[in-house]
Amino acid sequence: MSSVRLDRVALERGSFRLEADCSFGPGVHVVTGRIGSGKSTLALAIAGELEPVSGAVRMERVSRPLLVLQSPDHHLTGATVGAEIASWGADPALLDRIGLASRSGRDPFRLSRGEQKRLVLGCALATDADLLVLDEPFASLDVPARVGLARALAGRGGVTIVMTHADRYLPAGAARWRIAGGRVVGA
């Protein structure tokens, strides 16, 4: 089973400091906190993009981690929506499932923000990442897309860690964490 352990981790960015001593096993984990509390910083550290100033991020049986940032345009590389799907190695039928079949030949940067988000999240969920870290995945999505995303997260294998300031649409069985006072604590 895949897992991630933050062993007495301290993260710093300028004068900001965040501490975490917790484990994330298989299933969906939700980390909530106010805007600016450190959710994105934590996401970067879990994904190996930010080195802790102390402690260690330990991964067990994680061969394919994937971080999806809150801005979908950070992930778009294809000249068309169809090419974007192909670049992720996803089945072209994904276009139907995410409601973008009619936009296959369109430049992904000409999509609305919500359409870009659906495209990137759909592609990410189509991968076989055993660790999926999502930073504010519900931002820019309408209610039906949020409900669909929650359903897709509930059916996913591996470890899924969702950073969000609003957890209304997450699967009922998700493990809950929160950032308070510069620390990650169980909710």
N, CA, C and O of each residue as an XYZ file, in Angstrom:
748
protein
N       0.830     -1.193      0.000
C       0.000      0.000      0.000
C       0.872      1.253      0.000
O       1.887      1.320      0.694
N       0.467      2.224     -0.775
C       1.173      3.499     -0.835
C       0.853      4.326      0.402
O      -0.252      4.268      0.941
N       1.838      5.093      0.837
C       1.609      6.012      1.951
C       2.650      7.123      1.923
O       3.715      7.000      1.318
N       2.303      8.205      2.597
C       3.213      9.352      2.738
C       3.255      9.708      4.212
O       2.216      9.824      4.863
N       4.456      9.880      4.734
C       4.641     10.254      6.141
C       5.422     11.553      6.202
O       6.505     11.663      5.627
N       4.875     12.534      6.897
C       5.600     13.766      7.175
C       6.119     13.638      8.594
O       5.362     13.733      9.560
N       7.406     13.423      8.706
C       8.053     13.132      9.978
C       8.699     14.396     10.535
O       9.809     14.768     10.155
N       7.967     15.053     11.456
C       8.435     16.303     12.082
C       8.924     17.313     11.054
O      10.008     17.881     11.186
N       8.117     17.524     10.042
C       8.471     18.416      8.941
C       8.219     19.863      9.339
O       7.190     20.188      9.932
N       9.161     20.717      9.009
C       9.005     22.169      9.121
C       9.269     22.756      7.742
O      10.283     22.465      7.107
N       8.343     23.581      7.298
C       8.449     24.237      5.998
C       8.486     25.736      6.221
O       7.746     26.275      7.045
N       9.354     26.402      5.479
C       9.432     27.857      5.593
C       9.471     28.485      4.214
O      10.120     27.987      3.294
N       8.752     29.599      4.100
C       8.780     30.424      2.898
C       8.764     31.860      3.403
O       7.726     32.371      3.823
N       9.920     32.502      3.357
C      10.038     33.830      3.944
C       9.820     33.733      5.441
O      10.443     32.903      6.103
N       8.944     34.568      5.986
C       8.681     34.538      7.425
C       7.608     33.507      7.798
O       7.322     33.304      8.978
N       7.021     32.862      6.793
C       5.979     31.871      7.039
C       6.593     30.535      7.458
O       7.608     30.108      6.907
N       5.968     29.881      8.437
C       6.435     28.565      8.887
C       5.229     27.648      9.087
O       4.207     28.055      9.638
N       5.368     26.411      8.631
C       4.330     25.391      8.783
C       4.989     24.114      9.282
O       6.030     23.697      8.773
N       4.362     23.493     10.293
C       4.885     22.242     10.846
C       3.875     21.135     10.630
O       2.668     21.360     10.716
N       4.380     19.912     10.343
C       3.503     18.764     10.125
C       4.176     17.498     10.615
O       5.360     17.267     10.371
N       3.406     16.690     11.305
C       3.849     15.384     11.765
C       2.635     14.468     11.621
O       1.866     14.294     12.566
N       2.465     13.880     10.426
C       1.250     13.127     10.128
C       1.509     12.111      9.016
O       2.545     12.150      8.352
N       0.561     11.211      8.826
C       0.660     10.181      7.789
C      -0.600     10.168      6.941
O      -1.706     10.396      7.432
N      -0.409      9.896      5.664
C      -1.505      9.789      4.713
C      -1.420      8.415      4.058
O      -0.473      8.130      3.325
N      -2.411      7.564      4.324
C      -2.464      6.235      3.727
C      -3.416      6.222      2.557
O      -3.858      7.281      2.110
N      -3.745      5.037      2.044
C      -4.668      4.931      0.916
C      -6.021      5.584      1.216
O      -6.503      5.554      2.349
N      -6.611      6.163      0.198
C      -7.897      6.833      0.333
C      -7.765      8.325      0.118
O      -6.712      8.827     -0.275
N      -8.857      9.022      0.383
C      -8.902     10.473      0.188
C      -8.669     11.163      1.522
O      -9.304     10.839      2.525
N      -7.755     12.112      1.515
C      -7.446     12.953      2.684
C      -7.719     14.396      2.295
O      -7.334     14.837      1.212
N      -8.372     15.116      3.162
C      -8.691     16.516      2.908
C      -7.946     17.366      3.926
O      -8.059     17.154      5.133
N      -7.187     18.323      3.425
C      -6.500     19.279      4.299
C      -7.160     20.631      4.069
O      -7.067     21.200      2.981
N      -7.826     21.139      5.100
C      -8.491     22.430      4.983
C      -7.708     23.491      5.746
O      -6.887     23.189      6.612
N      -7.978     24.692      5.411
C      -7.358     25.828      6.074
C      -7.755     27.093      5.353
O      -8.149     27.079      4.188
N      -7.641     28.171      6.068
C      -7.972     29.459      5.464
C      -7.021     29.760      4.318
O      -5.940     29.178      4.225
N      -7.425     30.658      3.462
C      -6.545     31.110      2.392
C      -5.296     31.701      3.036
O      -5.386     32.529      3.943
N      -4.136     31.270      2.560
C      -2.865     31.746      3.106
C      -2.357     30.947      4.290
O      -1.345     31.312      4.889
N      -3.039     29.859      4.642
C      -2.630     29.074      5.820
C      -1.477     28.116      5.544
O      -0.854     27.620      6.483
N      -1.180     27.844      4.267
C      -0.056     26.966      3.944
C      -0.420     25.714      3.173
O       0.408     24.812      3.041
N      -1.634     25.636      2.662
C      -2.052     24.442      1.931
C      -1.192     24.205      0.691
O      -0.768     23.075      0.448
N      -0.931     25.237     -0.086
C      -0.114     25.078     -1.291
C       1.327     24.734     -0.936
O       1.966     23.936     -1.621
N       1.831     25.328      0.119
C       3.185     25.016      0.584
C       3.275     23.545      0.971
O       4.238     22.862      0.620
N       2.279     23.063      1.691
C       2.241     21.658      2.086
C       2.151     20.748      0.861
O       2.833     19.725      0.793
N       1.316     21.117     -0.095
C       1.183     20.329     -1.328
C       2.527     20.207     -2.044
O       2.902     19.122     -2.490
N       3.243     21.311     -2.152
C       4.554     21.296     -2.812
C       5.537     20.380     -2.085
O       6.308     19.660     -2.719
N       5.506     20.412     -0.764
C       6.417     19.559      0.014
C       6.063     18.089     -0.142
O       6.952     17.258     -0.329
N       4.786     17.757     -0.069
C       4.377     16.362     -0.209
C       4.768     15.826     -1.580
O       5.169     14.669     -1.704
N       4.654     16.651     -2.595
C       4.983     16.235     -3.957
C       6.479     16.268     -4.249
O       6.896     15.914     -5.352
N       7.291     16.684     -3.283
C       8.737     16.709     -3.485
C       9.250     17.938     -4.192
O      10.393     17.958     -4.648
N       8.425     18.969     -4.292
C       8.816     20.202     -4.976
C       9.369     21.266     -4.034
O       9.896     22.282     -4.488
N       9.253     21.044     -2.734
C       9.751     21.990     -1.737
C      10.414     21.184     -0.630
O       9.788     20.316     -0.023
N      11.655     21.470     -0.378
C      12.436     20.750      0.630
C      12.138     21.301      2.027
O      12.181     22.514      2.237
N      11.838     20.418      2.977
C      11.629     20.894      4.348
C      12.920     21.469      4.934
O      14.015     21.038      4.569
N      12.794     22.437      5.839
C      13.975     22.961      6.526
C      14.403     21.997      7.621
O      15.560     22.007      8.041
N      13.480     21.164      8.086
C      13.811     20.086      9.016
C      12.774     18.988      8.875
O      11.686     19.210      8.344
N      13.116     17.816      9.350
C      12.240     16.672      9.218
C      12.343     16.077      7.826
O      13.205     16.460      7.035
N      11.451     15.135      7.533
C      11.513     14.454      6.241
C      10.127     14.054      5.770
O       9.240     13.739      6.563
N       9.971     14.079      4.449
C       8.778     13.547      3.805
C       9.171     12.166      3.299
O      10.059     12.038      2.456
N       8.513     11.135      3.813
C       8.848      9.755      3.469
C       7.696      9.129      2.690
O       6.538      9.177      3.104
N       8.050      8.543      1.557
C       7.039      7.883      0.730
C       7.303      6.385      0.715
O       8.435      5.936      0.530
N       6.242      5.628      0.913
C       6.301      4.172      0.840
C       5.509      3.720     -0.373
O       4.343      4.080     -0.533
N       6.136      2.943     -1.214
C       5.477      2.363     -2.390
C       4.779      3.415     -3.251
O       3.687      3.185     -3.769
N       5.412      4.544     -3.390
C       4.913      5.591     -4.284
C       5.866      5.633     -5.468
O       7.004      6.085     -5.348
N       5.390      5.156     -6.611
C       6.236      5.165     -7.796
C       5.817      6.244     -8.781
O       6.584      6.631     -9.662
N       4.585      6.727     -8.619
C       4.088      7.721     -9.561
C       3.309      8.823     -8.858
O       2.079      8.795     -8.839
N       4.012      9.796     -8.278
C       3.298     10.919     -7.654
C       2.897     11.954     -8.706
O       3.566     12.112     -9.727
N       1.806     12.647     -8.442
C       1.351     13.689     -9.351
C       0.773     14.838     -8.536
O      -0.094     14.635     -7.686
N       1.256     16.034     -8.801
C       0.755     17.258     -8.172
C      -0.013     18.048     -9.217
O       0.496     18.306    -10.308
N      -1.242     18.434     -8.881
C      -2.035     19.297     -9.753
C      -2.236     20.606     -9.008
O      -2.909     20.659     -7.979
N      -1.638     21.660     -9.550
C      -1.708     22.983     -8.943
C      -3.085     23.604     -9.166
O      -3.858     23.145    -10.008
N      -3.378     24.648     -8.402
C      -4.707     25.244     -8.492
C      -4.973     25.976     -9.798
O      -6.133     26.119    -10.183
N      -3.952     26.439    -10.485
C      -4.140     27.121    -11.769
C      -3.944     26.113    -12.901
O      -2.829     25.633    -13.106
N      -5.002     25.785    -13.637
C      -4.878     24.753    -14.666
C      -3.898     25.109    -15.775
O      -3.304     24.214    -16.377
N      -3.716     26.390    -16.057
C      -2.811     26.756    -17.147
C      -1.358     26.382    -16.876
O      -0.544     26.378    -17.799
N      -1.016     26.065    -15.620
C       0.338     25.585    -15.320
C       0.579     24.200    -15.895
O       1.729     23.780    -16.021
N      -0.471     23.488    -16.243
C      -0.358     22.107    -16.708
C      -0.616     21.937    -18.194
O      -0.337     20.869    -18.740
N      -1.135     22.946    -18.861
C      -1.510     22.817    -20.260
C      -0.297     22.920    -21.166
O       0.465     23.883    -21.095
N      -0.123     21.905    -22.030
C       1.010     21.887    -22.958
C       0.593     21.594    -24.392
O       1.354     21.869    -25.320
N      -0.609     21.039    -24.592
C      -1.051     20.663    -25.929
C      -1.541     21.858    -26.731
O      -2.070     22.820    -26.174
N      -1.358     21.786    -28.049
C      -1.821     22.857    -28.927
C      -3.336     22.841    -29.074
O      -3.947     23.861    -29.393
N      -3.942     21.678    -28.840
C      -5.392     21.539    -28.884
C      -5.838     20.742    -27.655
O      -5.021     20.124    -26.973
N      -7.131     20.768    -27.389
C      -7.679     19.998    -26.272
C      -7.401     18.509    -26.498
O      -7.009     17.800    -25.571
N      -7.607     18.037    -27.738
C      -7.317     16.636    -28.057
C      -5.854     16.289    -27.855
O      -5.534     15.213    -27.351
N      -4.961     17.194    -28.245
C      -3.523     16.962    -28.051
C      -3.166     16.954    -26.567
O      -2.274     16.220    -26.142
N      -3.860     17.767    -25.788
C      -3.629     17.787    -24.336
C      -3.989     16.429    -23.735
O      -3.232     15.874    -22.939
N      -5.130     15.909    -24.116
C      -5.553     14.585    -23.632
C      -4.504     13.539    -24.008
O      -4.119     12.711    -23.182
N      -4.049     13.585    -25.252
C      -3.042     12.624    -25.724
C      -1.725     12.771    -24.964
O      -1.053     11.775    -24.698
N      -1.347     14.008    -24.610
C      -0.072     14.220    -23.913
C      -0.059     13.582    -22.536
O       1.009     13.267    -22.010
N      -1.229     13.387    -21.945
C      -1.339     12.728    -20.649
C      -1.457     11.213    -20.807
O      -1.429     10.476    -19.821
N      -1.589     10.754    -22.049
C      -1.776      9.328    -22.291
C      -3.185      8.862    -21.982
O      -3.410      7.671    -21.768
N      -4.130      9.780    -21.956
C      -5.516      9.450    -21.613
C      -6.291      9.012    -22.858
O      -5.962      9.395    -23.980
N      -7.304      8.221    -22.637
C      -8.196      7.754    -23.689
C      -8.974      8.948    -24.229
O      -9.504      9.737    -23.447
N      -9.055      9.098    -25.562
C      -9.814     10.218    -26.136
C     -11.279     10.257    -25.692
O     -11.912     11.311    -25.756
N     -11.824      9.122    -25.243
C     -13.204      9.096    -24.743
C     -13.367      9.977    -23.505
O     -14.490     10.302    -23.118
N     -12.263     10.359    -22.888
C     -12.301     11.260    -21.740
C     -13.002     12.566    -22.103
O     -13.674     13.169    -21.267
N     -12.841     12.999    -23.350
C     -13.474     14.251    -23.789
C     -14.976     14.240    -23.540
O     -15.543     15.247    -23.116
N     -15.622     13.110    -23.801
C     -17.068     12.996    -23.546
C     -17.360     13.081    -22.054
O     -18.285     13.779    -21.640
N     -16.573     12.369    -21.243
C     -16.824     12.313    -19.799
C     -16.660     13.664    -19.112
O     -17.313     13.931    -18.103
N     -15.792     14.514    -19.652
C     -15.585     15.820    -19.026
C     -16.322     16.947    -19.763
O     -16.142     18.126    -19.460
N     -17.149     16.559    -20.731
C     -17.992     17.536    -21.422
C     -17.264     18.442    -22.391
O     -17.694     19.571    -22.623
N     -16.159     17.964    -22.966
C     -15.398     18.806    -23.891
C     -15.258     18.190    -25.286
O     -14.375     18.587    -26.046
N     -16.115     17.228    -25.630
C     -16.019     16.544    -26.920
C     -16.102     17.525    -28.091
O     -15.415     17.344    -29.096
N     -16.920     18.542    -27.975
C     -17.078     19.501    -29.071
C     -15.901     20.472    -29.178
O     -15.838     21.268    -30.114
N     -14.980     20.411    -28.234
C     -13.853     21.355    -28.227
C     -12.507     20.678    -28.484
O     -11.463     21.271    -28.208
N     -12.509     19.474    -28.996
C     -11.285     18.702    -29.200
C     -10.219     19.444    -29.995
O      -9.036     19.359    -29.667
N     -10.616     20.166    -31.028
C      -9.654     20.869    -31.872
C      -9.328     22.274    -31.408
O      -8.576     22.986    -32.072
N      -9.874     22.675    -30.297
C      -9.700     24.046    -29.799
C      -8.411     24.209    -28.994
O      -7.946     23.262    -28.360
N      -7.852     25.387    -29.022
C      -6.694     25.738    -28.200
C      -7.138     25.714    -26.733
O      -8.101     26.398    -26.384
N      -6.468     24.950    -25.866
C      -6.912     24.878    -24.473
C      -6.856     26.223    -23.740
O      -7.549     26.417    -22.741
N      -6.042     27.136    -24.232
C      -5.981     28.452    -23.591
C      -7.164     29.338    -23.987
O      -7.314     30.442    -23.462
N      -7.998     28.862    -24.905
C      -9.207     29.577    -25.297
C     -10.445     29.014    -24.582
O     -11.561     29.483    -24.806
N     -10.245     28.021    -23.732
C     -11.337     27.486    -22.928
C     -11.585     28.405    -21.737
O     -10.719     29.193    -21.358
N     -12.765     28.298    -21.156
C     -13.027     29.033    -19.915
C     -12.158     28.433    -18.813
O     -11.620     27.338    -18.973
N     -12.023     29.131    -17.720
C     -11.225     28.635    -16.590
C     -11.783     27.310    -16.063
O     -11.022     26.396    -15.745
N     -13.107     27.209    -15.971
C     -13.730     25.977    -15.509
C     -13.486     24.817    -16.468
O     -13.256     23.688    -16.033
N     -13.534     25.093    -17.781
C     -13.257     24.043    -18.772
C     -11.801     23.602    -18.692
O     -11.507     22.411    -18.789
N     -10.889     24.553    -18.516
C      -9.474     24.194    -18.348
C      -9.292     23.303    -17.122
O      -8.556     22.317    -17.166
N      -9.959     23.653    -16.043
C      -9.855     22.886    -14.803
C     -10.379     21.464    -15.011
O      -9.745     20.499    -14.583
N     -11.540     21.335    -15.670
C     -12.089     20.001    -15.949
C     -11.134     19.190    -16.810
O     -10.966     17.990    -16.591
N     -10.512     19.833    -17.783
C      -9.568     19.162    -18.664
C      -8.375     18.618    -17.881
O      -8.031     17.443    -18.004
N      -7.758     19.460    -17.091
C      -6.569     19.047    -16.331
C      -6.917     17.996    -15.279
O      -6.211     16.996    -15.146
N      -7.998     18.212    -14.531
C      -8.385     17.233    -13.516
C      -8.785     15.906    -14.147
O      -8.440     14.845    -13.628
N      -9.510     15.955    -15.262
C      -9.881     14.722    -15.955
C      -8.654     13.946    -16.388
O      -8.597     12.727    -16.226
N      -7.672     14.644    -16.939
C      -6.431     13.986    -17.362
C      -5.676     13.417    -16.162
O      -5.170     12.296    -16.220
N      -5.600     14.180    -15.087
C      -4.887     13.713    -13.890
C      -5.549     12.467    -13.314
O      -4.867     11.518    -12.928
N      -6.868     12.472    -13.258
C      -7.581     11.323    -12.713
C      -7.484     10.104    -13.625
O      -7.660      8.975    -13.169
N      -7.208     10.323    -14.905
C      -7.069      9.213    -15.848
C      -5.693      8.544    -15.755
O      -5.493      7.464    -16.311
N      -4.761      9.167    -15.066
C      -3.435      8.559    -14.897
C      -3.502      7.495    -13.809
O      -4.496      7.375    -13.093
N      -2.430      6.730    -13.704
C      -2.387      5.727    -12.634
C      -1.465      6.184    -11.500
O      -0.747      5.378    -10.909
N      -1.496      7.470    -11.209
C      -0.679      8.007    -10.114
C      -1.089      7.347     -8.803
O      -2.273      7.307     -8.470
N      -0.117      6.832     -8.063
C      -0.448      6.223     -6.770
C      -0.451      7.252     -5.652
O      -0.874      6.953     -4.535
N       0.017      8.465     -5.942
C      -0.112      9.611     -5.040
C      -0.581     10.784     -5.883
O       0.119     11.225     -6.794
N      -1.763     11.283     -5.575
C      -2.316     12.426     -6.282
C      -2.555     13.541     -5.275
O      -3.339     13.392     -4.338
N      -1.866     14.666     -5.482
C      -2.000     15.826     -4.604
C      -2.689     16.920     -5.417
O      -2.179     17.356     -6.450
N      -3.847     17.356     -4.941
C      -4.652     18.356     -5.640
C      -4.737     19.621     -4.802
O      -5.174     19.583     -3.652
N      -4.321     20.737     -5.375
C      -4.365     22.017     -4.683
C      -5.572     22.805     -5.174
O      -5.612     23.233     -6.327
N      -6.557     22.997     -4.296
C      -7.796     23.723     -4.591
C      -8.463     23.225     -5.875
O      -8.711     24.017     -6.784
N      -8.756     21.921     -5.962
C      -9.326     21.394     -7.202
C     -10.748     21.857     -7.499
O     -11.176     21.793     -8.651
N     -11.492     22.321     -6.498
C     -12.876     22.723     -6.719
C     -13.011     24.161     -7.206
O     -14.085     24.567     -7.651
N     -11.930     24.933     -7.124
C     -11.965     26.322     -7.592
C     -12.264     26.344     -9.091
O     -11.743     25.516     -9.838
N     -13.078     27.261     -9.523
C     -13.459     27.482    -10.928
C     -14.423     26.442    -11.475
O     -14.777     26.508    -12.652
N     -14.860     25.481    -10.663
C     -15.803     24.473    -11.134
C     -17.219     24.826    -10.705
O     -17.430     25.343     -9.608
N     -18.189     24.546    -11.569
C     -19.582     24.727    -11.185
C     -20.018     23.545    -10.311
O     -19.267     22.581    -10.159
N     -21.201     23.611     -9.748
C     -21.666     22.589     -8.806
C     -21.690     21.192     -9.432
O     -21.200     20.255     -8.801
N     -22.236     21.000    -10.646
C     -22.219     19.644    -11.207
C     -20.799     19.094    -11.373
O     -20.568     17.908    -11.138
N     -19.855     19.933    -11.772
C     -18.470     19.484    -11.925
C     -17.851     19.157    -10.567
O     -17.063     18.217    -10.461
N     -18.195     19.913     -9.538
C     -17.692     19.619     -8.189
C     -18.216     18.275     -7.690
O     -17.467     17.490     -7.109
N     -19.483     18.017     -7.916
C     -20.080     16.738     -7.509
C     -19.424     15.596     -8.281
O     -19.112     14.555     -7.703
N     -19.216     15.782     -9.572
C     -18.551     14.758    -10.390
C     -17.129     14.499     -9.938
O     -16.683     13.352     -9.909
N     -16.416     15.550     -9.586
C     -15.047     15.385     -9.091
C     -15.044     14.610     -7.786
O     -14.224     13.708     -7.610
N     -15.934     14.938     -6.874
C     -16.009     14.217     -5.598
C     -16.276     12.738     -5.834
O     -15.683     11.883     -5.175
N     -17.160     12.437     -6.764
C     -17.475     11.048     -7.089
C     -16.230     10.344     -7.659
O     -15.934      9.208     -7.290
N     -15.519     11.015     -8.545
C     -14.308     10.429     -9.130
C     -13.228     10.204     -8.073
O     -12.530      9.190     -8.108
N     -13.085     11.139     -7.136
C     -12.091     10.975     -6.070
C     -12.424      9.781     -5.191
O     -11.529      9.041     -4.782
N     -13.707      9.587     -4.898
C     -14.130      8.483     -4.032
C     -13.806      7.134     -4.655
O     -13.557      6.165     -3.937
N     -13.805      7.058     -5.977
C     -13.551      5.789     -6.646
C     -12.103      5.554     -7.032
O     -11.795      4.553     -7.680
N     -11.223      6.435     -6.656
C      -9.823      6.350     -7.038
C      -9.032      5.491     -6.064
O      -9.300      5.523     -4.863
N      -8.067      4.726     -6.554
C      -7.155      3.984     -5.693
C      -5.966      4.847     -5.311
O      -5.847      5.977     -5.786
N      -5.091      4.339     -4.469
C      -3.894      5.063     -4.058
C      -4.190      6.101     -2.994
O      -5.234      6.068     -2.342
N      -3.256      7.018     -2.830
C      -3.374      8.091     -1.848
C      -3.765      9.366     -2.598
O      -3.110      9.753     -3.565
N      -4.824     10.005     -2.148
C      -5.266     11.271     -2.726
C      -5.312     12.299     -1.604
O      -5.977     12.093     -0.589
N      -4.601     13.404     -1.792
C      -4.573     14.467     -0.788
C      -5.098     15.738     -1.447
O      -4.529     16.235     -2.419
N      -6.190     16.248     -0.899
C      -6.866     17.420     -1.456
C      -6.670     18.601     -0.514
O      -7.074     18.555      0.647
N      -6.052     19.645     -1.020
C      -5.901     20.892     -0.266
C      -7.041     21.819     -0.670
O      -7.207     22.121     -1.851
N      -7.827     22.270      0.306
C      -8.960     23.125     -0.032
C      -9.358     23.993      1.159
O      -9.142     23.620      2.312
N      -9.931     25.132      0.872
C     -10.470     25.956      1.954
C     -11.961     25.685      2.144
O     -12.575     26.202      3.077
N     -12.544     24.871      1.251
C     -13.963     24.525      1.357
C     -14.121     23.044      1.042
O     -13.779     22.604     -0.055
N     -14.636     22.273      1.995
C     -14.701     20.823      1.808
C     -16.118     20.284      1.628
O     -16.369     19.107      1.886
N     -17.010     21.105      1.204
C     -18.419     20.735      1.092
C     -18.680     19.571      0.138
O     -19.593     18.785      0.389
N     -17.923     19.431     -0.938
C     -18.228     18.451     -1.970
C     -17.377     17.184     -1.897
O     -17.437     16.358     -2.809
N     -16.601     17.013     -0.857
C     -15.712     15.855     -0.793
C     -16.435     14.591     -0.352
O     -17.482     14.656      0.292
N     -15.863     13.427     -0.707
C     -16.477     12.164     -0.299
C     -16.644     12.086      1.218
O     -15.791     12.556      1.971
N     -17.753     11.485      1.655
C     -18.074     11.403      3.087
C     -17.000     10.681      3.892
O     -16.762     11.040      5.045
N     -16.353      9.687      3.326
C     -15.372      8.903      4.071
C     -13.966      9.473      4.082
O     -13.043      8.811      4.555
N     -13.780     10.673      3.577
C     -12.442     11.263      3.501
C     -11.886     11.537      4.897
O     -12.608     11.997      5.782
N     -10.601     11.251      5.085
C      -9.918     11.603      6.333
C      -9.748     13.119      6.354
O      -9.389     13.721      5.342
N     -10.001     13.723      7.484
C      -9.981     15.187      7.583
C      -8.771     15.671      8.378
O      -8.433     15.136      9.433
N      -8.138     16.697      7.833
C      -7.021     17.385      8.466
C      -7.288     18.874      8.326
O      -8.064     19.292      7.466
N      -6.646     19.676      9.169
C      -6.758     21.124      8.999
C      -5.434     21.773      9.382
O      -4.640     21.223     10.145
N      -5.229     22.943      8.832
C      -4.062     23.738      9.192
C      -4.545     24.839     10.106
O      -5.401     25.646      9.745
N      -3.980     24.854     11.292
C      -4.354     25.871     12.296
C      -3.123     26.243     13.082
O      -2.382     25.374     13.541
N      -2.903     27.526     13.238
C      -1.781     27.997     14.039
C      -0.432     27.516     13.525
O       0.483     27.275     14.311
N      -0.305     27.374     12.205
C       0.972     26.972     11.620
C       1.278     25.493     11.747
O       2.428     25.086     11.578
N       0.263     24.671     12.043
C       0.453     23.221     12.200
C      -0.644     22.470     11.461
O      -1.772     22.948     11.335
N      -0.290     21.284     10.974
C      -1.276     20.375     10.401
C      -1.761     19.482     11.539
O      -0.966     18.812     12.198
N      -3.079     19.480     11.763
C      -3.647     18.688     12.858
C      -4.839     17.889     12.335
O      -5.473     18.283     11.356
N      -5.141     16.775     12.984
C      -6.329     16.001     12.649
C      -7.574     16.800     12.965
O      -7.632     17.509     13.970
N      -8.559     16.684     12.113
C      -9.784     17.468     12.317
C     -10.774     16.737     13.196
O     -11.857     17.254     13.469
